Amino acid sequence: MGDILAHESELLGLVKEYLDFAEFEDTLKTFSKECKIKGKPLCKTVGGSFRDSKSLTIQRDLVTAFDNGDQKVFFDLWEEHIPSFIRDGDSFAQKLEFYLHIHFAIYLLKHSVGRPDKEELDEKISYFKTYLETKGAALSQTTEFLPFYALPFVPNPMVHPSFKELFQDSWTPELKVKLEKFLALIFKASNTPKLLTIYKESGQSNKETLHQLHQQLVEAERRSMTYLKRYNKIQVDYHNLIGVTAELVDSLEATVSGKMITPEYLQSVCVRLFSNQMRQSLAHSVDFTRPGTVRKLKDVPLLPSLDYEKLKKDLILGSDRLKAFLLQALRWRLTTSHPGEQRETVLQAYISNDLLDCHSHNQRSVLQLLHSKSDVVRQYMARLINAFASLAEGRLYLAQNTKVLRMLEGRLKEEDKDIVTRENILGALQKFSLRRPLQTAMIQDGLIFWLVDVLKDPDCLSDYMLEYSVALLMNLCLRSSGKNMCAKVSGLVLKVLSDLLGHENHEIQPYVNGALYSILSVPVIREEARAMGMEDILRCFIKEGNAEMIRQIEFIIKQLNSEELPDGVLESDDDEDEDDEEDHDIMEADLDKDELIQPQLGELSGEKLLTTEYLGIMTNTGKTRRKGPAGVLRGGDEPLRRPVTPSGHRNGYPV
């Protein structure tokens, strides 16, 4: 009680100050009267009149310096009176400060009669350049500000198309209005009553703790995905090593029995053991006619066959929950099976039984689950199709009927509820773009225009959506018909790609570079790029990029400045040959992330659901795998010039 009485006067003063600030006039009169009746002393708080007067003076001085182009006076006042936590932590304040620096940098160009004083102009440009290299560097990854980093290097910004907006009559007045509103808000906030400040500060510490925990969770999930990808790669290499070991044991047995091993045979084993391409599945790197090899492979059993008629019937007529569990189990069977004979047997069973009804003409088919009213069913159907598309034979199966492509394209444009569904549909389409006939169909369907429109605002996309959208755009731009489509909206395509060059997601850079390099082979696009100062923008990134990025940009600049079509055009719409496909299988870890449903007590799921309710007659059959291209059609330093998928590119497949 004694502590309360000791601080009572100050507490009552805080309440009075807040009531006055919030303009509770009647409440304040009643409160003051009751305090007086009870003999409670009210602590005198500092009045706001003096602070208001001083705030108005500072605001007036800042606006005057803005109008007069007095850079030094303005930023001295700015740094003295705008709190550092606002200048450094508030995104609006950071953006406003960036534009203020632009205002002072071009002030002489806009307000001088005749030619501006060169020395004074150089000084202002130099000040702006220093800002860009220090404090302003924080915004270099923001699409909105990226073109302005080239401003100090452009000889005459007034005629440059990228800076046309800065020299319009309305730009400076609009910036001034933003400045005045910001200052009014900031200096009003400085008069905030102490009671409100105490409340905010107490909540801020909790907010910071939650933010830190969230960041730790995101980082842990990222590491988990990285380790899962590494595990999958190690697992594939492990099976390769088992196959090679089996062959070597057979060779040893042969030599003991007196049989001669040819140098060519040993050489072929060594090539498979030490080649960078040692990622082919175990089933295709082993000769099954050799008894020793077959004996070693019995450790990986084939999965039981299923009753696909019953499965498809329940996928069409069952409850949404059953459909979701079946789609999940079928996907898991594909994604968790061992690479090699086991996975290929699963896939061939799916294909030979037309699991997805790709060849069905019935109105009700498994494919129609993409249009289910259930968000979970739609998402799990999209995941299963993406899993099919991750395998070369799965892509071939899906590609045999164009209705699959059309359905995916339609669902991609319509799906606005579930981001994971959209990601998986896009992932499947991106893998479809490895096949030339499907590239042609997507280009004809105008998918390039949709991609460019989506990529105008990359910060609204998830990392997966962004990476696969850019990679799909690049694959389509490699075709001459795709380049012609880009030429119809060349200005927009170039703007989008130049903005993406500086994006914080560095995984997209190879695809941005590949797309730029490809479309710049078209003369009309080259002219547009030169007019918008593309070379200046590209050279900004040479200073910041890594060695590979720098070399790729140098190739792009060389393409930009060329006058003729490059020799040996790689892609042609006249040739629909399939041999150019990157024929590899990459099963992404993302396919099984963030599952939406979990079985309840007594409910079956996964492989147990399939083998308990849908066990069929053993009909496993093998199939000879098509061979992929042997040649590497891109120099190590050049931009991508062949269709790829992000998962394949990350895992080092030849492109």
C-alpha positions as CSV (number, residue, x, y, z in Angstrom):
1,M,0.0,0.0,0.0
2,G,2.9,2.3,0.8
3,D,4.4,1.9,-2.7
4,I,1.1,2.7,-4.3
5,L,0.7,5.9,-2.3
6,A,4.2,6.9,-3.0
7,H,3.5,6.9,-6.8
8,E,-0.2,7.8,-6.7
9,S,0.3,11.4,-7.7
10,E,2.4,10.3,-10.8
11,L,-0.1,7.6,-11.8
12,L,-3.1,10.0,-11.5
13,G,-1.1,12.5,-13.6
14,L,-0.5,9.9,-16.3
15,V,-4.3,9.2,-16.4
16,K,-5.1,12.9,-16.6
17,E,-2.5,13.3,-19.4
18,Y,-4.0,10.5,-21.4
19,L,-7.6,11.7,-21.0
20,D,-6.5,15.1,-22.2
21,F,-4.7,13.6,-25.2
22,A,-7.7,11.5,-26.2
23,E,-10.1,14.5,-25.8
24,F,-12.3,12.9,-23.1
25,E,-13.3,16.3,-21.9
26,D,-16.3,15.4,-19.7
27,T,-14.5,12.4,-18.2
28,L,-11.4,14.6,-17.5
29,K,-13.6,17.2,-15.7
30,T,-15.2,14.5,-13.6
31,F,-11.9,12.9,-12.8
32,S,-10.2,16.2,-11.8
33,K,-13.2,17.1,-9.6
34,E,-13.2,13.8,-7.8
35,C,-9.4,13.9,-7.2
36,K,-9.9,17.4,-5.7
37,I,-12.8,16.2,-3.5
38,K,-10.8,13.2,-2.2
39,G,-7.6,15.3,-1.7
40,K,-5.6,13.3,-4.3
41,P,-2.7,15.4,-5.7
42,L,-2.3,15.4,-9.5
43,C,1.3,15.4,-10.7
44,K,1.9,18.3,-13.1
45,T,2.7,17.0,-16.6
46,V,4.7,19.0,-19.1
47,G,2.2,20.9,-21.3
48,G,2.1,20.2,-25.1
49,S,2.0,23.8,-26.2
50,F,5.8,24.3,-26.2
51,R,6.4,20.9,-27.9
52,D,3.8,21.7,-30.5
53,S,5.4,25.1,-31.3
54,K,8.9,23.5,-31.6
55,S,7.5,20.7,-33.8
56,L,5.9,23.1,-36.2
57,T,9.2,25.0,-36.5
58,I,11.1,21.9,-37.4
59,Q,8.5,20.8,-39.9
60,R,8.5,24.2,-41.6
61,D,12.4,24.2,-41.8
62,L,12.4,20.7,-43.4
63,V,9.8,21.6,-46.0
64,T,11.6,24.9,-46.8
65,A,14.9,23.0,-47.3
66,F,13.0,20.5,-49.6
67,D,11.6,23.4,-51.7
68,N,15.0,25.1,-51.9
69,G,16.9,22.0,-52.8
70,D,19.1,22.5,-49.7
71,Q,20.3,19.0,-49.3
72,K,22.7,19.4,-46.4
73,V,20.3,21.4,-44.2
74,F,17.5,19.0,-44.9
75,F,19.3,15.8,-44.0
76,D,21.0,17.4,-41.0
77,L,17.5,18.2,-39.6
78,W,16.2,14.8,-40.8
79,E,18.8,12.9,-38.9
80,E,18.6,15.1,-35.8
81,H,14.8,15.1,-35.3
82,I,13.5,11.8,-36.9
83,P,14.3,9.0,-34.5
84,S,16.8,6.5,-35.8
85,F,14.5,3.5,-35.0
86,I,12.0,5.0,-37.4
87,R,14.6,5.9,-40.1
88,D,16.1,2.5,-40.0
89,G,13.1,0.3,-39.1
90,D,10.1,1.8,-40.7
91,S,9.7,0.7,-44.4
92,F,7.7,3.8,-45.4
93,A,10.4,6.1,-43.9
94,Q,13.1,4.2,-45.7
95,K,11.3,4.5,-49.0
96,L,10.5,8.1,-48.5
97,E,14.2,8.9,-47.6
98,F,15.2,7.1,-50.9
99,Y,12.9,9.3,-53.0
100,L,14.1,12.4,-51.1
101,H,17.7,11.6,-52.1
102,I,16.5,11.3,-55.7
103,H,14.7,14.7,-55.4
104,F,17.9,16.4,-54.3
105,A,20.1,14.6,-56.8
106,I,18.0,15.8,-59.8
107,Y,17.0,19.2,-58.3
108,L,19.3,21.2,-60.5
109,L,18.2,19.3,-63.6
110,K,14.6,20.3,-62.9
111,H,15.0,23.8,-61.6
112,S,18.0,25.3,-63.3
113,V,17.5,27.9,-66.1
114,G,19.7,26.6,-69.0
115,R,22.5,24.2,-68.2
116,P,23.0,23.5,-64.5
117,D,26.4,24.2,-62.8
118,K,28.4,21.0,-63.6
119,E,30.4,21.1,-60.3
120,E,27.3,21.5,-58.1
121,L,25.5,18.8,-60.1
122,D,28.4,16.4,-59.8
123,E,28.4,17.1,-56.0
124,K,24.7,16.2,-55.7
125,I,25.1,13.1,-57.9
126,S,28.1,12.0,-55.9
127,Y,26.2,12.5,-52.6
128,F,23.4,10.3,-54.0
129,K,25.9,7.7,-55.2
130,T,27.4,7.5,-51.7
131,Y,24.0,7.0,-50.2
132,L,23.3,4.1,-52.6
133,E,26.5,2.4,-51.6
134,T,25.9,2.8,-47.9
135,K,22.5,3.2,-46.3
136,G,20.6,2.9,-49.5
137,A,22.1,-0.5,-50.3
138,A,19.4,-2.1,-48.1
139,L,16.8,-1.4,-50.8
140,S,18.9,-2.8,-53.7
141,Q,16.9,-6.0,-53.6
142,T,13.6,-4.2,-53.9
143,T,12.1,-4.3,-57.3
144,E,10.6,-0.8,-57.0
145,F,14.0,0.9,-56.5
146,L,16.2,-1.2,-58.7
147,P,16.3,1.0,-61.8
148,F,17.4,4.0,-59.8
149,Y,20.7,2.4,-58.9
150,A,21.7,3.1,-62.5
151,L,20.8,6.8,-62.2
152,P,24.3,8.1,-61.2
153,F,25.8,6.4,-64.2
154,V,23.3,7.7,-66.9
155,P,24.7,10.7,-68.7
156,N,21.4,12.4,-69.3
157,P,18.6,11.1,-67.0
158,M,16.1,13.6,-68.4
159,V,15.7,11.7,-71.7
160,H,16.2,8.2,-70.3
161,P,12.9,6.2,-70.5
162,S,13.5,4.5,-67.1
163,F,13.5,7.9,-65.3
164,K,10.7,9.7,-67.3
165,E,8.4,9.7,-64.3
166,L,10.9,11.7,-62.2
167,F,10.8,14.6,-64.5
168,Q,7.0,14.9,-64.8
169,D,5.5,18.1,-63.2
170,S,3.5,16.1,-60.7
171,W,6.3,14.1,-59.2
172,T,7.8,16.7,-56.9
173,P,4.5,18.0,-55.5
174,E,3.3,14.4,-54.8
175,L,6.6,13.7,-53.0
176,K,6.2,16.9,-51.0
177,V,2.7,15.9,-49.9
178,K,4.0,12.5,-48.7
179,L,6.8,14.3,-46.8
180,E,4.3,16.7,-45.1
181,K,2.0,13.9,-44.0
182,F,4.9,11.9,-42.7
183,L,6.3,14.8,-40.7
184,A,2.8,15.6,-39.2
185,L,2.4,12.0,-38.2
186,I,5.9,11.7,-36.7
187,F,5.7,14.9,-34.6
188,K,2.2,14.1,-33.5
189,A,3.5,10.8,-32.3
190,S,6.3,12.5,-30.3
191,N,3.6,14.1,-28.2
192,T,2.2,10.7,-27.3
193,P,1.2,10.5,-23.6
194,K,3.5,8.5,-21.4
195,L,0.7,6.0,-20.4
196,L,0.3,5.0,-24.1
197,T,4.1,4.7,-24.5
198,I,4.4,2.4,-21.5
199,Y,1.6,0.1,-22.9
200,K,3.3,-0.1,-26.4
201,E,6.8,-0.8,-24.9
202,S,5.4,-3.7,-22.8
203,G,3.8,-5.3,-25.8
204,Q,6.8,-4.7,-28.1
205,S,9.0,-7.1,-26.1
206,N,6.5,-9.9,-26.5
207,K,6.1,-9.2,-30.2
208,E,9.9,-9.3,-30.7
209,T,10.1,-12.7,-28.8
210,L,7.3,-14.1,-31.1
211,H,9.1,-12.8,-34.2
212,Q,12.4,-14.4,-33.1
213,L,10.7,-17.7,-32.5
214,H,8.9,-17.5,-35.9
215,Q,12.3,-16.8,-37.6
216,Q,13.8,-19.8,-35.8
217,L,11.0,-22.0,-36.9
218,V,11.3,-20.9,-40.6
219,E,15.0,-21.5,-40.4
220,A,14.6,-24.9,-38.9
221,E,12.1,-25.9,-41.7
222,R,14.5,-24.6,-44.3
223,R,17.3,-26.7,-42.9
224,S,15.0,-29.7,-42.7
225,M,14.1,-29.4,-46.4
226,T,17.8,-29.0,-47.3
227,Y,18.8,-32.1,-45.3
228,L,15.9,-34.1,-46.8
229,K,17.1,-33.2,-50.3
230,R,20.6,-34.2,-49.4
231,Y,19.3,-37.5,-47.9
232,N,17.5,-38.3,-51.2
233,K,20.6,-37.6,-53.2
234,I,22.7,-39.8,-50.9
235,Q,20.1,-42.6,-51.1
236,V,20.3,-42.6,-54.9
237,D,24.1,-42.6,-54.9
238,Y,24.0,-45.4,-52.3
239,H,21.9,-47.6,-54.6
240,N,24.3,-46.9,-57.5
241,L,27.2,-48.0,-55.3
242,I,25.4,-51.2,-54.4
243,G,25.0,-52.0,-58.1
244,V,28.6,-51.3,-59.0
245,T,29.8,-53.3,-56.0
246,A,27.6,-56.3,-57.2
247,E,29.3,-56.1,-60.6
248,L,32.7,-56.0,-59.1
249,V,32.0,-59.1,-56.9
250,D,30.8,-60.9,-60.1
251,S,34.0,-59.9,-61.8
252,L,36.0,-61.3,-58.9
253,E,34.1,-64.6,-59.0
254,A,34.8,-64.8,-62.7
255,T,38.5,-64.3,-62.4
256,V,38.7,-67.0,-59.6
257,S,37.0,-69.5,-61.9
258,G,39.6,-68.6,-64.6
259,K,37.4,-66.4,-66.9
260,M,39.0,-63.4,-68.5
261,I,37.6,-59.9,-67.7
262,T,38.0,-57.6,-70.7
263,P,39.5,-54.1,-70.3
264,E,36.4,-52.6,-72.0
265,Y,34.2,-54.1,-69.3
266,L,36.3,-52.8,-66.5
267,Q,36.4,-49.4,-68.1
268,S,32.6,-49.3,-68.3
269,V,32.4,-50.1,-64.6
270,C,34.8,-47.3,-63.8
271,V,33.0,-44.8,-65.9
272,R,29.8,-45.6,-64.0
273,L,31.6,-45.4,-60.6
274,F,33.3,-42.1,-61.1
275,S,31.1,-40.3,-63.6
276,N,29.4,-37.1,-62.6
277,Q,26.3,-38.5,-64.1
278,M,26.1,-41.3,-61.5
279,R,22.5,-40.6,-60.7
280,Q,20.8,-43.2,-62.9
281,S,18.6,-45.6,-60.9
282,L,20.0,-48.9,-59.7
283,A,17.8,-50.9,-62.0
284,H,19.4,-49.4,-65.0
285,S,23.0,-49.4,-63.9
286,V,23.1,-53.1,-63.2
287,D,23.0,-56.1,-65.6
288,F,20.3,-58.4,-64.3
289,T,21.5,-61.3,-66.4
290,R,24.4,-61.7,-64.1
291,P,23.5,-64.1,-61.2
292,G,25.6,-62.4,-58.6
293,T,24.0,-59.1,-59.3
294,V,20.4,-60.5,-59.0
295,R,21.3,-62.0,-55.7
296,K,22.4,-58.7,-54.2
297,L,19.2,-56.9,-55.3
298,K,16.7,-59.0,-53.5
299,D,17.1,-56.6,-50.5
300,V,14.7,-54.2,-52.2
301,P,11.3,-56.0,-52.6
302,L,8.6,-55.1,-55.1
303,L,5.5,-53.6,-53.6
304,P,2.2,-55.6,-53.7
305,S,-0.1,-55.0,-56.7
306,L,-3.4,-53.2,-56.1
307,D,-7.0,-53.5,-57.3
308,Y,-7.0,-50.4,-59.5
309,E,-10.7,-50.8,-60.6
310,K,-11.8,-50.6,-56.9
311,L,-9.3,-47.8,-56.3
312,K,-10.6,-45.7,-59.2
313,K,-14.2,-46.4,-58.2
314,D,-13.6,-45.1,-54.7
315,L,-11.6,-42.1,-56.0
316,I,-14.7,-41.1,-58.0
317,L,-17.6,-42.1,-55.7
318,G,-16.1,-42.2,-52.2
319,S,-16.3,-39.5,-49.5
320,D,-13.9,-36.5,-49.7
321,R,-12.0,-37.8,-46.8
322,L,-11.5,-41.3,-48.3
323,K,-10.5,-39.6,-51.6
324,A,-7.9,-37.5,-49.8
325,F,-6.4,-40.5,-48.0
326,L,-6.3,-42.6,-51.2
327,L,-4.6,-39.8,-53.2
328,Q,-2.1,-39.3,-50.3
329,A,-1.3,-43.1,-50.1
330,L,-0.9,-43.4,-53.9
331,R,1.5,-40.4,-53.9
332,W,3.5,-41.8,-50.9
333,R,3.8,-45.1,-52.7
334,L,5.5,-43.2,-55.6
335,T,7.6,-40.7,-53.6
336,T,8.9,-43.1,-50.9
337,S,9.6,-46.1,-53.1
338,H,13.3,-46.9,-53.8
339,P,14.6,-45.4,-57.0
340,G,15.1,-48.1,-59.5
341,E,13.0,-51.2,-60.1
342,Q,10.7,-50.7,-57.1
343,R,9.7,-47.2,-58.1
344,E,9.5,-48.0,-61.8
345,T,7.2,-51.0,-61.1
346,V,4.9,-48.7,-59.1
347,L,4.8,-46.1,-61.9
348,Q,4.3,-48.7,-64.6
349,A,1.4,-50.2,-62.6
350,Y,-0.2,-46.8,-62.3
351,I,0.2,-46.1,-66.1
352,S,-0.9,-49.5,-67.4
353,N,-4.0,-49.3,-65.3
354,D,-4.6,-45.6,-66.4
355,L,-4.8,-44.6,-62.7
356,L,-5.6,-40.9,-63.5
357,D,-8.1,-41.8,-66.3
358,C,-6.0,-39.9,-68.9
359,H,-7.4,-42.2,-71.6
360,S,-11.0,-42.2,-70.3
361,H,-13.8,-40.5,-72.1
362,N,-16.3,-40.8,-69.2
363,Q,-17.7,-37.6,-67.7
364,R,-16.8,-38.7,-64.2
365,S,-13.1,-39.5,-64.1
366,V,-10.2,-39.3,-61.6
367,L,-8.8,-36.3,-63.4
368,Q,-12.0,-34.4,-62.5
369,L,-10.8,-34.4,-58.8
370,L,-8.8,-31.3,-59.8
371,H,-12.2,-29.5,-59.8
372,S,-13.4,-31.0,-56.5
373,K,-15.2,-28.6,-54.1
374,S,-12.9,-30.0,-51.3
375,D,-9.7,-27.9,-51.0
376,V,-7.9,-31.0,-49.6
377,V,-8.9,-33.3,-52.5
378,R,-7.9,-30.6,-55.1
379,Q,-4.6,-30.1,-53.4
380,Y,-3.8,-33.8,-53.1
381,M,-4.8,-34.5,-56.7
382,A,-2.4,-31.7,-57.8
383,R,0.4,-33.2,-55.6
384,L,-0.1,-36.6,-57.3
385,I,0.0,-35.2,-60.8
386,N,3.2,-33.2,-59.8
387,A,4.7,-36.5,-58.6
388,F,3.9,-38.2,-62.0
389,A,5.4,-35.2,-63.8
390,S,8.6,-35.6,-61.8
391,L,9.4,-38.8,-63.6
392,A,10.1,-39.1,-67.3
393,E,7.7,-42.0,-67.9
394,G,5.1,-40.1,-65.9
395,R,5.4,-37.1,-68.1
396,L,5.1,-39.2,-71.2
397,Y,1.9,-40.7,-69.8
398,L,0.3,-37.3,-68.9
399,A,1.4,-35.8,-72.2
400,Q,-0.5,-38.4,-74.4
401,N,-3.8,-36.5,-73.9
402,T,-3.9,-32.7,-74.2
403,K,-6.9,-32.5,-71.9
404,V,-4.5,-32.9,-69.0
405,L,-2.5,-29.9,-70.0
406,R,-5.7,-27.8,-70.7
407,M,-7.1,-28.8,-67.3
408,L,-4.0,-27.9,-65.5
409,E,-3.7,-24.5,-67.3
410,G,-7.3,-23.7,-66.4
411,R,-6.9,-24.8,-62.7
412,L,-3.7,-22.7,-62.4
413,K,-5.5,-19.5,-63.5
414,E,-8.6,-20.2,-61.4
415,E,-7.1,-21.6,-58.1
416,D,-7.0,-18.7,-55.7
417,K,-7.8,-20.4,-52.4
418,D,-4.9,-22.8,-51.8
419,I,-1.3,-21.8,-52.5
420,V,0.0,-25.4,-52.2
421,T,-2.5,-26.6,-54.9
422,R,-1.3,-23.8,-57.2
423,E,2.3,-24.6,-56.5
424,N,1.9,-28.2,-57.5
425,I,0.0,-27.4,-60.6
426,L,2.7,-24.9,-61.7
427,G,5.4,-27.5,-60.8
428,A,3.7,-30.1,-63.0
429,L,3.4,-27.6,-65.9
430,Q,7.0,-26.6,-65.5
431,K,8.1,-30.2,-65.9
432,F,5.7,-30.6,-68.8
433,S,7.8,-27.8,-70.5
434,L,10.7,-30.3,-70.9
435,R,8.6,-31.9,-73.7
436,R,8.6,-30.0,-77.0
437,P,4.9,-30.7,-78.0
438,L,3.7,-29.5,-74.6
439,Q,5.9,-26.4,-74.9
440,T,4.3,-25.7,-78.3
441,A,0.8,-26.1,-76.8
442,M,1.5,-23.9,-73.8
443,I,2.9,-21.1,-76.0
444,Q,-0.1,-21.3,-78.3
445,D,-2.4,-21.1,-75.2
446,G,-0.8,-17.8,-74.2
447,L,0.8,-19.1,-71.0
448,I,3.7,-16.7,-71.5
449,F,1.4,-13.7,-71.1
450,W,0.0,-15.2,-67.9
451,L,3.5,-15.8,-66.5
452,V,4.7,-12.3,-67.3
453,D,1.6,-10.8,-65.6
454,V,2.1,-12.9,-62.4
455,L,5.8,-12.1,-62.3
456,K,5.1,-8.3,-62.3
457,D,4.7,-8.6,-58.5
458,P,7.2,-11.3,-57.4
459,D,7.2,-10.4,-53.7
460,C,3.6,-11.8,-53.6
461,L,4.7,-15.2,-54.7
462,S,6.1,-18.1,-52.6
463,D,9.7,-19.1,-53.3
464,Y,8.4,-22.2,-55.1
465,M,5.9,-20.3,-57.2
466,L,8.5,-17.7,-58.1
467,E,11.3,-20.2,-59.0
468,Y,9.0,-22.5,-61.1
469,S,7.3,-19.5,-62.8
470,V,10.6,-18.1,-64.0
471,A,11.9,-21.5,-65.0
472,L,8.8,-22.2,-67.0
473,L,9.0,-18.8,-68.7
474,M,12.6,-19.5,-69.6
475,N,11.8,-22.9,-71.1
476,L,9.0,-21.4,-73.3
477,C,11.3,-18.5,-74.3
478,L,13.8,-20.9,-75.7
479,R,11.4,-21.7,-78.6
480,S,11.2,-19.4,-81.6
481,S,7.4,-19.2,-81.2
482,G,7.9,-18.3,-77.6
483,K,10.3,-15.5,-78.5
484,N,7.8,-14.2,-81.0
485,M,5.1,-14.2,-78.3
486,C,7.5,-12.2,-76.1
487,A,8.1,-9.7,-78.9
488,K,4.4,-8.8,-78.8
489,V,4.9,-7.4,-75.3
490,S,8.7,-6.9,-75.4
491,G,8.7,-3.8,-73.1
492,L,6.7,-5.6,-70.4
493,V,8.8,-8.8,-70.6
494,L,12.1,-6.8,-70.4
495,K,10.8,-4.8,-67.5
496,V,9.8,-7.9,-65.6
497,L,13.1,-9.7,-66.3
498,S,15.3,-6.7,-65.4
499,D,13.4,-6.3,-62.1
500,L,13.9,-10.0,-61.3
501,L,17.7,-9.7,-61.9
502,G,18.0,-8.0,-58.5
503,H,15.5,-10.2,-56.6
504,E,16.6,-11.5,-53.2
505,N,15.8,-15.1,-54.3
506,H,19.1,-16.0,-56.0
507,E,17.8,-19.4,-57.1
508,I,15.9,-17.8,-60.0
509,Q,19.0,-16.0,-61.5
510,P,20.0,-18.8,-63.9
511,Y,16.5,-18.8,-65.4
512,V,16.2,-15.0,-65.6
513,N,19.6,-14.9,-67.4
514,G,18.6,-17.8,-69.7
515,A,15.3,-16.1,-70.6
516,L,17.0,-12.7,-71.3
517,Y,19.8,-14.3,-73.4
518,S,17.2,-16.2,-75.4
519,I,14.8,-13.3,-76.2
520,L,17.6,-10.9,-77.0
521,S,18.3,-12.9,-80.1
522,V,15.2,-11.2,-81.5
523,P,16.1,-7.9,-83.2
524,V,13.0,-6.0,-82.1
525,I,13.5,-7.0,-78.5
526,R,17.2,-6.0,-78.7
527,E,16.2,-2.6,-79.9
528,E,13.6,-2.2,-77.1
529,A,16.2,-3.3,-74.5
530,R,18.8,-0.8,-75.8
531,A,16.2,2.0,-75.6
532,M,15.4,1.3,-72.0
533,G,19.1,1.3,-71.0
534,M,19.3,-2.5,-70.4
535,E,23.1,-2.5,-70.6
536,D,23.4,0.1,-67.7
537,I,21.1,-2.0,-65.6
538,L,23.1,-5.2,-66.3
539,R,26.4,-3.6,-65.5
540,C,25.1,-2.6,-62.1
541,F,24.8,-6.4,-61.3
542,I,28.3,-7.1,-62.5
543,K,29.6,-5.2,-59.5
544,E,27.6,-7.2,-57.0
545,G,27.3,-10.7,-58.5
546,N,29.4,-13.8,-58.0
547,A,31.8,-15.0,-60.7
548,E,29.3,-17.3,-62.5
549,M,26.6,-14.6,-62.5
550,I,29.1,-12.0,-63.8
551,R,30.1,-14.3,-66.7
552,Q,26.5,-15.0,-67.6
553,I,25.7,-11.2,-67.6
554,E,28.7,-10.6,-69.9
555,F,27.2,-13.1,-72.4
556,I,23.8,-11.3,-72.2
557,I,25.5,-8.0,-72.8
558,K,27.3,-9.5,-75.8
559,Q,24.0,-10.8,-77.1
560,L,22.4,-7.4,-76.5
561,N,25.0,-5.6,-78.6
562,S,25.0,-8.2,-81.4
563,E,23.5,-7.2,-84.8
564,E,22.6,-10.7,-86.2
565,L,20.9,-13.8,-85.1
566,P,23.4,-16.1,-83.3
567,D,24.7,-19.1,-85.3
568,G,23.2,-22.5,-84.7
569,V,19.7,-21.7,-83.4
570,L,19.0,-24.4,-80.9
571,E,15.2,-24.5,-80.9
572,S,12.8,-24.6,-83.8
573,D,9.0,-24.8,-83.9
574,D,9.3,-27.0,-87.0
575,D,10.9,-29.9,-85.1
576,E,8.9,-31.7,-82.4
577,D,11.5,-34.3,-81.8
578,E,11.5,-35.6,-78.2
579,D,15.2,-36.4,-78.0
580,D,16.0,-33.0,-76.5
581,E,14.2,-33.7,-73.3
582,E,16.2,-33.7,-70.1
583,D,15.3,-37.3,-69.4
584,H,15.9,-37.6,-65.7
585,D,13.8,-38.3,-62.6
586,I,13.8,-35.9,-59.7
587,M,11.3,-36.6,-56.9
588,E,11.1,-33.4,-54.9
589,A,10.9,-33.4,-51.1
590,D,8.3,-30.6,-51.3
591,L,5.8,-33.1,-52.7
592,D,5.1,-34.4,-49.2
593,K,5.5,-31.3,-47.1
594,D,2.8,-29.9,-44.8
595,E,0.2,-32.7,-45.0
596,L,-3.3,-31.5,-44.4
597,I,-4.9,-34.7,-43.0
598,Q,-3.9,-37.1,-40.3
599,P,-5.7,-40.5,-39.5
600,Q,-7.8,-40.7,-36.5
601,L,-7.8,-43.6,-34.1
602,G,-8.7,-46.8,-36.0
603,E,-8.5,-45.0,-39.4
604,L,-6.2,-46.5,-42.1
605,S,-3.8,-44.4,-44.2
606,G,-0.8,-44.8,-46.5
607,E,0.5,-48.2,-47.6
608,K,-1.6,-49.9,-44.9
609,L,-4.8,-48.5,-46.4
610,L,-3.8,-49.7,-49.9
611,T,-2.7,-53.2,-48.9
612,T,-5.6,-53.8,-46.5
613,E,-8.5,-52.6,-48.6
614,Y,-7.2,-52.6,-52.2
615,L,-4.8,-55.6,-52.5
616,G,-4.8,-57.0,-56.1
617,I,-3.3,-59.8,-58.2
618,M,0.5,-59.6,-58.7
619,T,0.9,-58.0,-62.1
620,N,4.3,-56.2,-61.8
621,T,6.0,-55.8,-65.1
622,G,9.3,-54.1,-65.9
623,K,9.9,-51.7,-68.7
624,T,13.0,-50.6,-70.6
625,R,14.0,-47.0,-69.8
626,R,14.5,-44.5,-72.5
627,K,18.0,-43.1,-72.7
628,G,18.5,-39.4,-72.1
629,P,20.7,-37.1,-74.2
630,A,24.4,-37.6,-73.9
631,G,25.6,-34.2,-74.9
632,V,26.0,-31.2,-72.7
633,L,24.7,-28.3,-74.7
634,R,25.7,-25.3,-72.6
635,G,29.1,-24.0,-71.6
636,G,29.8,-23.7,-67.9
637,D,29.7,-19.9,-68.0
638,E,26.8,-19.4,-70.4
639,P,23.2,-18.7,-69.6
640,L,20.9,-21.8,-69.8
641,R,20.0,-22.7,-73.4
642,R,18.1,-25.9,-72.9
643,P,14.8,-26.6,-71.0
644,V,15.4,-27.6,-67.3
645,T,13.5,-28.0,-64.1
646,P,14.7,-26.2,-60.9
647,S,15.1,-29.5,-59.1
648,G,17.1,-31.0,-62.0
649,H,19.3,-27.9,-62.3
650,R,20.0,-27.8,-58.5
651,N,21.1,-31.5,-58.6
652,G,23.6,-30.8,-61.4
653,Y,22.1,-32.6,-64.4
654,P,23.6,-31.5,-67.7
655,V,21.8,-28.7,-69.5
